[in-house]
Each structure stands twice: as C-alpha cells, then as structure tokens.
Amino acid sequence: MTWMKAYNDTQNTPLLSRVRHCASFTCQLRGLMFRRTLDEQEGLVLIGQTENRLASAIHMFFVFFPIAAIWLDRQGRVVDAQLARPFRPVYLPQSAAKDVLEGSPTLLDKVKIGDHIRFEE
C-alpha cells in the first residue's frame, strides 16, 4: 500500500503523514469500519466520481470512534468539515463535494471552509 501525505496549502501546513487513497466502491464502503483506533497522523481519502451532496455522504456504521470528515470539491477546496460520531447513519456535506478526507478529530482544528488541501505521494 502506498501512503500519501496531506497538506493545507492555504495555511501552508502539513495535515497528515499517512493517507490511504480509497477509490473503489468496496474500499469506500468499508472505510474505517471495524477499526478500533486511528492514529493522529493517519487518514483515508474517499475519491468520488461526481461532485454532489448525496454521492459524497458517509456513514458511521461499525466505526467505533469519532472522526473528522472533511469534504472537498473537485479543486480540493474544503466545502464542509464535521465531527462524525460512531454509528450515525449518514453525514452529508452542506455543499456539493467530490472527495472526503477522514482523520482524527484534531484535523478539524487544522482546516476551515475554503482552504485548499493537496495530496502527494
């Protein structure tokens, strides 16, 4: 597995040192389910096919800890950021989004709506 790094270009700061790229339906459906922990430097980016609210929705079934959910548009701009709590059926962004970056709740202190997020290997 190849890990990527995530950066907040707007604030010129690193966000996560180990981000897994998740593009397949199976990978996205599983997401962080059944994990017991998530390191503060670890994340998952769910790559969407289209940019809209419904297609970028996430669920928290069988996720045993709260996470930060950061929704990005096709340019990598943050359109919404929420704390997602365990076992909640659905979280939708407030605006159309293509991708979702999931990570530790501390991630919410490092991004704001309008920031540009960049990933690199």
C-alpha positions, 0 to 999 in steps of 0.5 A, spaced: 500 500 500 502 506 498 501 512 503 500 519 501 501 525 505 496 531 506 497 538 506 493 545 507 496 549 502 492 555 504 495 555 511 501 552 508 501 546 513 502 539 513 495 535 515 497 528 515 503 523 514 499 517 512 493 517 507 490 511 504 487 513 497 480 509 497 477 509 490 473 503 489 466 502 491 468 496 496 474 500 499 469 506 500 464 502 503 468 499 508 472 505 510 474 505 517 469 500 519 471 495 524 477 499 526 478 500 533 483 506 533 486 511 528 492 514 529 493 522 529 497 522 523 493 517 519 487 518 514 483 515 508 481 519 502 474 517 499 475 519 491 468 520 488 466 520 481 461 526 481 461 532 485 454 532 489 451 532 496 448 525 496 454 521 492 459 524 497 455 522 504 458 517 509 456 513 514 458 511 521 456 504 521 461 499 525 466 505 526 467 505 533 470 512 534 469 519 532 472 522 526 473 528 522 470 528 515 472 533 511 469 534 504 472 537 498 470 539 491 473 537 485 479 543 486 480 540 493 477 546 496 474 544 503 466 545 502 464 542 509 468 539 515 464 535 521 465 531 527 462 524 525 460 520 531 460 512 531 454 509 528 450 515 525 447 513 519 449 518 514 453 525 514 452 529 508 456 535 506 452 542 506 455 543 499 456 539 493 463 535 494 467 530 490 472 527 495 472 526 503 478 526 507 477 522 514 482 523 520 482 524 527 478 529 530 484 534 531 484 535 523 478 539 524 482 544 528 487 544 522 482 546 516 476 551 515 471 552 509 475 554 503 482 552 504 485 548 499 488 541 501 493 537 496 495 530 496 502 527 494 505 521 494 
